[in-house]
Amino acid sequence: MSKAKFDKAVALVQGLPKEGPIKPSTDDQLYFYKYFKQATVGDVNTSRPGMLDFTGKAKWDAWESVKGTSQEDAWSKYVEKLIEVLKAVDHDTARSALAELEAA
């Protein structure tokens, strides 16, 4: 998996409109988050958020769950998940995004 393909996938995910046809589930969003953090930062390097920060804890726990994953593996997992999400949506926007990603 190339860094260019990962970067393209990140741009596509971050550019998804909230009200658009492609709506990753909360689990998908956590999946993207944990592999993005692992690919760009490496192993979790912060302390776990406090008891009342439910979103922060979920994100931290997700990132912690992929501790030890190499940068290249994180790139691959991120891109593969985006391809899976795009293929599940029957819409021109998804097909166009998939073509862009495959061309990267």
Short mmCIF file of the C-alpha atoms (twelve columns), coordinates in Angstrom:
data_MODEL
# 
_entry.id   MODEL 
# 
loop_
_atom_site.group_PDB 
_atom_site.id 
_atom_site.type_symbol 
_atom_site.label_atom_id 
_atom_site.label_alt_id 
_atom_site.label_comp_id 
_atom_site.label_asym_id 
_atom_site.label_seq_id 
_atom_site.Cartn_x 
_atom_site.Cartn_y 
_atom_site.Cartn_z 
_atom_site.pdbx_PDB_model_num 
ATOM 1   C CA . MET A 1   0.000   0.000  0.000  1 
ATOM 2   C CA . SER A 2   1.375   3.394  -0.928 1 
ATOM 3   C CA . LYS A 3   1.409   6.568  1.138  1 
ATOM 4   C CA . ALA A 4   -0.216  8.351  -1.826 1 
ATOM 5   C CA . LYS A 5   -3.191  5.977  -1.762 1 
ATOM 6   C CA . PHE A 6   -3.515  6.392  2.011  1 
ATOM 7   C CA . ASP A 7   -3.360  10.185 1.676  1 
ATOM 8   C CA . LYS A 8   -6.060  10.079 -1.013 1 
ATOM 9   C CA . ALA A 9   -8.250  7.881  1.210  1 
ATOM 10  C CA . VAL A 10  -7.805  10.311 4.120  1 
ATOM 11  C CA . ALA A 11  -8.774  13.244 1.893  1 
ATOM 12  C CA . LEU A 12  -11.880 11.372 0.713  1 
ATOM 13  C CA . VAL A 13  -12.978 10.436 4.241  1 
ATOM 14  C CA . GLN A 14  -12.352 13.911 5.635  1 
ATOM 15  C CA . GLY A 15  -14.208 15.458 2.684  1 
ATOM 16  C CA . LEU A 16  -17.397 13.428 3.107  1 
ATOM 17  C CA . PRO A 17  -20.347 15.791 3.629  1 
ATOM 18  C CA . LYS A 18  -22.419 15.069 6.734  1 
ATOM 19  C CA . GLU A 19  -25.606 14.927 4.686  1 
ATOM 20  C CA . GLY A 20  -24.111 13.169 1.665  1 
ATOM 21  C CA . PRO A 21  -24.918 9.718  0.282  1 
ATOM 22  C CA . ILE A 22  -21.849 8.093  1.887  1 
ATOM 23  C CA . LYS A 23  -22.408 7.805  5.636  1 
ATOM 24  C CA . PRO A 24  -19.902 5.641  7.514  1 
ATOM 25  C CA . SER A 25  -21.335 4.156  10.700 1 
ATOM 26  C CA . THR A 26  -19.973 5.140  14.102 1 
ATOM 27  C CA . ASP A 27  -17.992 1.892  14.132 1 
ATOM 28  C CA . ASP A 28  -16.585 2.716  10.687 1 
ATOM 29  C CA . GLN A 29  -15.626 6.191  11.901 1 
ATOM 30  C CA . LEU A 30  -13.788 4.722  14.895 1 
ATOM 31  C CA . TYR A 31  -12.055 2.268  12.547 1 
ATOM 32  C CA . PHE A 32  -10.873 5.147  10.342 1 
ATOM 33  C CA . TYR A 33  -9.801  7.106  13.422 1 
ATOM 34  C CA . LYS A 34  -7.736  4.359  15.013 1 
ATOM 35  C CA . TYR A 35  -5.858  3.475  11.834 1 
ATOM 36  C CA . PHE A 36  -5.364  7.127  10.906 1 
ATOM 37  C CA . LYS A 37  -3.808  7.790  14.324 1 
ATOM 38  C CA . GLN A 38  -1.701  4.624  14.160 1 
ATOM 39  C CA . ALA A 39  -0.481  5.519  10.657 1 
ATOM 40  C CA . THR A 40  0.309   9.143  11.436 1 
ATOM 41  C CA . VAL A 41  1.360   9.086  15.117 1 
ATOM 42  C CA . GLY A 42  2.145   5.458  15.949 1 
ATOM 43  C CA . ASP A 43  1.219   3.765  19.210 1 
ATOM 44  C CA . VAL A 44  -1.056  5.688  21.568 1 
ATOM 45  C CA . ASN A 45  1.037   8.252  23.440 1 
ATOM 46  C CA . THR A 46  -1.478  9.945  25.716 1 
ATOM 47  C CA . SER A 47  -3.254  8.950  28.884 1 
ATOM 48  C CA . ARG A 48  -6.808  7.649  28.708 1 
ATOM 49  C CA . PRO A 49  -9.399  10.457 28.945 1 
ATOM 50  C CA . GLY A 50  -11.474 10.938 32.082 1 
ATOM 51  C CA . MET A 51  -14.596 9.064  33.085 1 
ATOM 52  C CA . LEU A 52  -17.072 11.585 31.627 1 
ATOM 53  C CA . ASP A 53  -15.366 11.973 28.247 1 
ATOM 54  C CA . PHE A 54  -17.214 9.123  26.543 1 
ATOM 55  C CA . THR A 55  -16.196 10.050 23.002 1 
ATOM 56  C CA . GLY A 56  -12.579 10.592 23.979 1 
ATOM 57  C CA . LYS A 57  -12.457 7.240  25.780 1 
ATOM 58  C CA . ALA A 58  -13.993 5.414  22.794 1 
ATOM 59  C CA . LYS A 59  -11.433 6.981  20.466 1 
ATOM 60  C CA . TRP A 60  -8.537  6.285  22.836 1 
ATOM 61  C CA . ASP A 61  -9.656  2.657  23.345 1 
ATOM 62  C CA . ALA A 62  -9.971  2.176  19.585 1 
ATOM 63  C CA . TRP A 63  -6.471  3.557  18.993 1 
ATOM 64  C CA . GLU A 64  -5.030  1.497  21.858 1 
ATOM 65  C CA . SER A 65  -6.569  -1.639 20.297 1 
ATOM 66  C CA . VAL A 66  -4.213  -1.384 17.298 1 
ATOM 67  C CA . LYS A 67  -1.051  -0.822 19.335 1 
ATOM 68  C CA . GLY A 68  1.946   -2.366 17.602 1 
ATOM 69  C CA . THR A 69  0.457   -2.172 14.087 1 
ATOM 70  C CA . SER A 70  3.025   -0.966 11.565 1 
ATOM 71  C CA . GLN A 71  2.494   2.226  9.617  1 
ATOM 72  C CA . GLU A 72  2.153   0.319  6.340  1 
ATOM 73  C CA . ASP A 73  -0.417  -2.077 7.823  1 
ATOM 74  C CA . ALA A 74  -2.383  0.884  9.176  1 
ATOM 75  C CA . TRP A 75  -2.363  2.489  5.701  1 
ATOM 76  C CA . SER A 76  -3.672  -0.748 4.196  1 
ATOM 77  C CA . LYS A 77  -6.414  -1.269 6.779  1 
ATOM 78  C CA . TYR A 78  -7.613  2.320  6.359  1 
ATOM 79  C CA . VAL A 79  -7.773  2.118  2.553  1 
ATOM 80  C CA . GLU A 80  -9.366  -1.350 2.561  1 
ATOM 81  C CA . LYS A 81  -12.105 -0.150 4.927  1 
ATOM 82  C CA . LEU A 82  -12.844 2.869  2.746  1 
ATOM 83  C CA . ILE A 83  -13.111 0.635  -0.318 1 
ATOM 84  C CA . GLU A 84  -15.546 -1.613 1.609  1 
ATOM 85  C CA . VAL A 85  -17.671 1.384  2.655  1 
ATOM 86  C CA . LEU A 86  -17.704 2.838  -0.865 1 
ATOM 87  C CA . LYS A 87  -18.659 -0.479 -2.470 1 
ATOM 88  C CA . ALA A 88  -21.610 -0.795 -0.078 1 
ATOM 89  C CA . VAL A 89  -23.121 2.482  -1.355 1 
ATOM 90  C CA . ASP A 90  -24.947 2.390  -4.687 1 
ATOM 91  C CA . HIS A 91  -24.445 5.994  -5.721 1 
ATOM 92  C CA . ASP A 92  -22.442 7.881  -8.359 1 
ATOM 93  C CA . THR A 93  -20.526 9.767  -5.657 1 
ATOM 94  C CA . ALA A 94  -19.285 6.498  -4.162 1 
ATOM 95  C CA . ARG A 95  -18.335 5.092  -7.563 1 
ATOM 96  C CA . SER A 96  -16.457 8.300  -8.402 1 
ATOM 97  C CA . ALA A 97  -14.601 8.261  -5.067 1 
ATOM 98  C CA . LEU A 98  -13.721 4.595  -5.578 1 
ATOM 99  C CA . ALA A 99  -12.306 5.356  -9.031 1 
ATOM 100 C CA . GLU A 100 -10.239 8.231  -7.602 1 
ATOM 101 C CA . LEU A 101 -8.877  6.006  -4.869 1 
ATOM 102 C CA . GLU A 102 -7.985  3.177  -7.218 1 
ATOM 103 C CA . ALA A 103 -6.190  5.624  -9.534 1 
ATOM 104 C CA . ALA A 104 -4.008  6.967  -6.691 1 
# 
